[in-house]
Amino acid sequence: MTKYIRTDISTQHVFSRRRLFYIASAEADLEDLPEEVREELLTELTIARLGGTPPNMKPWKGCGSGVYELKKDHAGDTYRAVYLVRFKEAMYVLHVFQKKSKSGIKTPSPDIQGATAAESCREAL
């Protein structure tokens, strides 16, 4: 069954899409995810690159404005991608990970620190 995602993207956005950059191990981490998860996260990252709002997007707390996370549940696990869209010309994938929290919905501290450290690296560029 094909799943269609409704977005507010028009053809004029295609010509002004942001360049996509991966920080640290984010690209390799994305490649290591299950195929269904990887494809959905890549689709949603593309929607964000083109100026749309991905359906599973929410603000990432702790890094200020312009930092968002995508969430995908698959086979009882939760996967996340954290990205930065503060710049008109570029979008940065800061961190991709499988949530392994032992305390309910709370994101594990190492993953928060990973996204925050990647954000710091981006600001240093």
N, C-alpha and C positions, 0 to 999 in steps of 0.2 A: 504494500500500500504506500503510495507516495504521500509525503507530508509537505504541504505548502505553507510557506511562512509569509504572512502579510506584512509588508513594510511600507514606509513612506518614501521610498527611493524613486527618483525620476531619472530619465536617461541623461539629463544634464549633469547629474552627480558623477556619472561614470567617467567623465573626462576630468574631474577634479578630485579623484580619490587620493587618499593619503598613501604615502609609501609605508610599508610595514617592516618594522625592525623587531628582532628578538633580542632580549637582554639575557646574558649569561647562558644557562642551560635550557631556557624556555622552549626553544625550537626542538631540541632533542627530547625534552620531557613530553612535548606534544606528540611527537612521533611515536613515543612509547605507549601511548594510551590505546585502549581498544578501538578498533576501526570505526565503529558507530559513534563513539564519543568524539574521536578526533574529527570526523567529518562534520558533526553537528557544531562543534566549537569553531572549526574553520569557516563554516557557513556564517555563523554569528559574528565572527571577527570580520568577515568580508562585508556584512551588513553595516557594521560600525565604520569600517574603512570608507564605505560609500556614503556615509552621513546618515544612515538610518539608525533605528533603535532596536537592537536585538531583543527578542521576546524574553529571554532569561537573564537580562542585564540588570544589575543593581549597583549602587555606589559601593566602593570598597572603603571601609572605615579606616581612618588613621593616616591616610596619605593626602588628604585635602581634595579639592575639586578636580574633576577630569580623570579620576582613576576609578575604574569599574571592574566588576567581576562577572563572569559568566558561570553558570552552574549547570551541570548535567548529571542526572542520576542514571545509573546503568547497573543492572545485575546486583542490586543491593549496595553498591558503592556510589560515592559522590565525587565528582571531578570538578575542578575549577580552573579558570584561566583569568588572570588579573592583567588588565591592560590600561594604558595611558593614552588619552586623546586630547591633551591640552594644546596641541600644536596643529595648525591648519594643514601643514604639508606632510606630517608624519604621525604614525601611531606605533606605540611600543608595547609589545607583549612582555610583561615584567616577570611573570611567574605562572607556571602550569603545574598542577599537582592533584593527587588523589587525597581527599580529606580522610584523615585517620584519627580523628578526635575521639578520645575515650570519654569525653564529658558532654555528650549530647550534640547540640548543633554548633557549639563553639569551635571556631577554626583553631587548629593547633598553633601554638606560639611560634615554632620554627617556620611555618608557612607564612604567618604574618610578618615575621622578621625577614623572610626571603623576599617578599613583595616590597617591603619597606626599604631593604638594602638595594634592591634593583631600582627603585624609584630614586634613591640617593645617587646611584651611579648615573642615571639618566640626567639628573639635574646638574651633575658635574661636567657633562659633555658640552 
